[in-house]
Amino acid sequence: MADDPHALFDEWLAEARLAEPNDPTAMALATADAGGRPSVRMVLMKGHDARGFVFYTHLDSRKGGELAANPRAALLFHWKSLRRQVRIEGPVEPVSDAEADSYFATRSRDSQLGAWASDQSRPLDARATFEARYAEMRRRFEDGEVPRPPRWAGWRVVAERFEFWTDRDHRLHERRLFSRAGEGWSEGLLYP
Ligand SMILES: Cc1cc2nc3c(=O)[nH]c(=O)nc-3n(C[C@H](O)[C@H](O)[C@H](O)COP(=O)(O)O)c2cc1C
């Protein structure tokens, strides 16, 4: 029984990497606007350590605007094959430019060009407009290195609360709750 939720998360993710047919790092990201209206979408978790959970996106996307107005988020991993879910909540902080640059450099060239071509979450009149922008970026960067677009960046969700949920027969599920307590964590159970 791990008493550090970050270590327990790593154990569960390692099992999910073996069990899930695709995207074991996919997580639902919930944000809310300044008025408290929620929205949720999937993103890929691109880094995890004791500081938190990192994902990358466009700062001018809907989620980017909501996080700027209300810098807190909730994450949900659901590993269907394992019948497990993990819920994570806490404030967000921007990933450093150096960290975002080094992750962007690992992406395929096509994904890098896509990040330049996409005005994420803005209305698009026709698919052809996006394809034309993509072709334009191809020409713009030719064979040179593609730098990280200035409005494409990473956020880190700093976990204050984790819940590990395990399926049990007859819906007698197990729920382990970890809450931040000073430098450590307090742990308890929840009724299913
Ligand atoms: C499995 C999966 C992974 C995704 N990963 C990301 C991601 O890492 N970053 C991202 O910006 N969008 C990702 N998307 C697309 C988002 O779900 C969403 O469509 C997009 O970010 C726009 O969301 P917004 O308008 O709420 O900002 C992913 C979608 C799926 C289904």
The ligand as an SDF file (V2000), in Angstrom:
LIG
                    3D

 31 33  0  0  0  0  0  0  0  0999 V2000
   -7.2520   11.0660  -26.8060 C   0  0  0  0  0  0  0  0  0  0  0  0
   -7.1860   12.5580  -27.0700 C   0  0  0  0  0  0  0  0  0  0  0  0
   -6.0370   13.2480  -26.7620 C   0  0  0  0  0  0  0  0  0  0  0  0
   -5.9620   14.6290  -26.9780 C   0  0  0  0  0  0  0  0  0  0  0  0
   -4.8280   15.2920  -26.5930 N   0  0  0  0  0  0  0  0  0  0  0  0
   -4.7950   16.6520  -26.6780 C   0  0  0  0  0  0  0  0  0  0  0  0
   -3.6830   17.3710  -26.1360 C   0  0  0  0  0  0  0  0  0  0  0  0
   -2.7410   16.7970  -25.5510 O   0  0  0  0  0  0  0  0  0  0  0  0
   -3.6970   18.7330  -26.2580 N   0  0  0  0  0  0  0  0  0  0  0  0
   -4.7300   19.4010  -26.8560 C   0  0  0  0  0  0  0  0  0  0  0  0
   -4.6720   20.6380  -26.9320 O   0  0  0  0  0  0  0  0  0  0  0  0
   -5.8070   18.7480  -27.3640 N   0  0  0  0  0  0  0  0  0  0  0  0
   -5.8560   17.3860  -27.2790 C   0  0  0  0  0  0  0  0  0  0  0  0
   -6.9500   16.7020  -27.7660 N   0  0  0  0  0  0  0  0  0  0  0  0
   -8.0550   17.4930  -28.3770 C   0  0  0  0  0  0  0  0  0  0  0  0
   -8.9330   18.0790  -27.2500 C   0  0  0  0  0  0  0  0  0  0  0  0
   -9.7910   17.0690  -26.7220 O   0  0  0  0  0  0  0  0  0  0  0  0
   -9.7880   19.2600  -27.7120 C   0  0  0  0  0  0  0  0  0  0  0  0
  -10.5530   18.9180  -28.8490 O   0  0  0  0  0  0  0  0  0  0  0  0
   -8.9530   20.4940  -28.0660 C   0  0  0  0  0  0  0  0  0  0  0  0
   -7.8440   20.6410  -27.2020 O   0  0  0  0  0  0  0  0  0  0  0  0
   -9.8020   21.7790  -27.9940 C   0  0  0  0  0  0  0  0  0  0  0  0
  -10.3630   21.8920  -26.6900 O   0  0  0  0  0  0  0  0  0  0  0  0
  -10.9080   23.2940  -26.1130 P   0  0  0  0  0  0  0  0  0  0  0  0
  -11.6960   23.9410  -27.2270 O   0  0  0  0  0  0  0  0  0  0  0  0
  -11.7570   22.9400  -24.9320 O   0  0  0  0  0  0  0  0  0  0  0  0
   -9.7130   24.1210  -25.7160 O   0  0  0  0  0  0  0  0  0  0  0  0
   -7.0490   15.3190  -27.5630 C   0  0  0  0  0  0  0  0  0  0  0  0
   -8.2100   14.6000  -27.8970 C   0  0  0  0  0  0  0  0  0  0  0  0
   -8.2710   13.2440  -27.6610 C   0  0  0  0  0  0  0  0  0  0  0  0
   -9.5580   12.5150  -27.9950 C   0  0  0  0  0  0  0  0  0  0  0  0
  1  2  1  0
  2  3  1  0
  2 30  2  0
  3  4  2  0
  4  5  1  0
  4 28  1  0
  5  6  2  0
  6  7  1  0
  6 13  1  0
  7  8  2  0
  7  9  1  0
  9 10  1  0
 10 11  2  0
 10 12  1  0
 12 13  2  0
 13 14  1  0
 14 15  1  0
 14 28  1  0
 15 16  1  0
 16 17  1  0
 16 18  1  0
 18 19  1  0
 18 20  1  0
 20 21  1  0
 20 22  1  0
 22 23  1  0
 23 24  1  0
 24 25  2  0
 24 26  1  0
 24 27  1  0
 28 29  2  0
 29 30  1  0
 30 31  1  0
M  END
$$$$
